[in-house]
Amino acid sequence: MIIESNQPILNSLKLCSIAKESVVVKNTDELHEIYKHIKNNNLRYLVLGEGTNIIPPEFFDGIIIKSNFNSISFKSPKIINVGSAVNWDDLVQFTLQNSIKGFENLSLIPGSVGASPIQNIGAYGADVSSLIDSVECFDLKKNKLIHLTNTECDFSYRSSALKNSSLFIQSINFRVDESRVLNSEYKSIKAYMSSNDIDVNQLTSDSLSKIVTDIRKSVLPNHNKIFNAGSFFKNPVINKDIINFHVHKESELVIWDIDNNLVKVGAARLIELIKDEIPPSENVFLYHKHALVLVTNGKANQSEVLLYAKSIQDKVQTTFNIKLDIEPNIIY
Ligand SMILES: Cc1cc2nc3c(=O)[nH]c(=O)nc-3n(C[C@H](O)[C@H](O)[C@H](O)COP(=O)(O)OP(=O)(O)OC[C@H]3O[C@@H](n4cnc5c(N)ncnc54)[C@H](O)[C@@H]3O)c2cc1C
């Protein structure tokens, strides 16, 4: 295990960012060593995956810890154990090859398996929380291994108990469940199937994964070419009564009912409606095909991104009386 100094922090927004120290760990013994190093030097730490959901600072005065736990194995016919360093879409491909249902709608989400429970990744009507049995972690504050059940992870929309915790995720146990049915209910999946004459009865795991992949490629930028962190804001979940419909009519917004009190509001549409009133930034922009995606030209830093985001949040607040929360993790 080698601790390196002043290395760039990998991030898909391509922000200029350096860490005081960084290290890659591949087993629990090395995590015990890192625990001592952190304690003896009173260091801050950040566990990092592929950097597709972070907004890092210009200088991180601490140690970046990356996982090299990279195996996939069957613990039993009903459980697959997957190392945190495995790429998420590689796992999806593994499940397709092994006829394991349930991962199709989450095809092509960037990033690592280890990060997937942190914000409970989700897309096209599915969330990773429904696939996870339990999570194997190492507590960097307590210097011990911890096994968390699905319930203990306390999953919710783009959040979990693992977010901002002291836990390094070593591996995740996913449930294999033959009774799962393919989920083609999402609006854009249905629209794709109807315009391509695909019969729901002929849908397979492979074809559903391909549909999701095609839709994603048509609306989302490839982060290796157009620098971004996916959806920049969460869709707000609020009481409908508080929304200001004086500037824009209710029919102009995208609103999904959640229960008798709460609705989820499409953040992308809110931004589309106010985007012409946002002061331009030199190095940060809205992606032309999707207003929820902020992109950079590779020359921006954290403050510039946050300033641009704040001008969007302020405009949405004054226009609709809705507070937008940032989805990627802001690292200080
Ligand atoms: C183009 C694009 C599209 C996207 N689409 C979606 C989408 O459809 N749905 C969705 O939910 N997300 C989406 N995202 C966000 C991103 O893909 C996910 O959040 C993903 O899980 C991040 O993985 P990562 O390895 O890059 O995590 P990182 O960005 O490296 O880290 C994210 C967070 O996880 C923590 N973390 C990472 N690994 C570990 C570990 N082993 N142990 C403990 N903590 C850890 C980090 O500390 C950080 O807080 C998208 C991003 C991009 C760029």
The ligand as a Gaussian input file, in Angstrom:
#p B3LYP/6-31G(d) Opt

LIG

0 1
 C      -23.680000      11.093000     -16.862000
 C      -24.124000      10.684000     -15.478000
 C      -25.342000      10.069000     -15.317000
 C      -25.766000       9.662000     -14.034000
 N      -26.976000       9.059000     -13.924000
 C      -27.403000       8.656000     -12.708000
 C      -28.675000       8.004000     -12.558000
 O      -29.381000       7.756000     -13.525000
 N      -29.065000       7.662000     -11.318000
 C      -28.287000       7.900000     -10.209000
 O      -28.715000       7.554000      -9.095000
 N      -27.082000       8.498000     -10.325000
 C      -26.620000       8.879000     -11.534000
 N      -25.415000       9.510000     -11.660000
 C      -24.600000       9.719000     -10.453000
 C      -23.535000       8.603000     -10.233000
 O      -23.466000       7.780000     -11.334000
 C      -23.859000       7.761000      -9.008000
 O      -24.029000       8.550000      -7.869000
 C      -22.763000       6.734000      -8.721000
 O      -23.203000       5.846000      -7.726000
 C      -21.451000       7.373000      -8.293000
 O      -20.443000       6.387000      -8.285000
 P      -18.915000       6.777000      -8.089000
 O      -18.155000       5.520000      -7.911000
 O      -18.464000       7.654000      -9.186000
 O      -18.979000       7.559000      -6.719000
 P      -18.122000       8.832000      -6.270000
 O      -18.536000      10.018000      -7.057000
 O      -16.682000       8.497000      -6.254000
 O      -18.623000       9.002000      -4.772000
 C      -19.953000       9.358000      -4.522000
 C      -20.195000       9.249000      -3.013000
 O      -20.062000       7.894000      -2.615000
 C      -19.055000       7.761000      -1.596000
 N      -18.350000       6.495000      -1.859000
 C      -17.883000       6.051000      -3.051000
 N      -17.370000       4.803000      -2.911000
 C      -17.509000       4.472000      -1.603000
 C      -17.164000       3.332000      -0.822000
 N      -16.549000       2.257000      -1.337000
 N      -17.436000       3.348000       0.501000
 C      -18.045000       4.420000       1.078000
 N      -18.399000       5.523000       0.403000
 C      -18.141000       5.547000      -0.920000
 C      -18.157000       8.984000      -1.760000
 O      -17.535000       9.321000      -0.519000
 C      -19.159000      10.032000      -2.195000
 O      -19.826000      10.554000      -1.064000
 C      -24.943000       9.894000     -12.911000
 C      -23.689000      10.495000     -13.096000
 C      -23.278000      10.881000     -14.357000
 C      -21.937000      11.523000     -14.540000

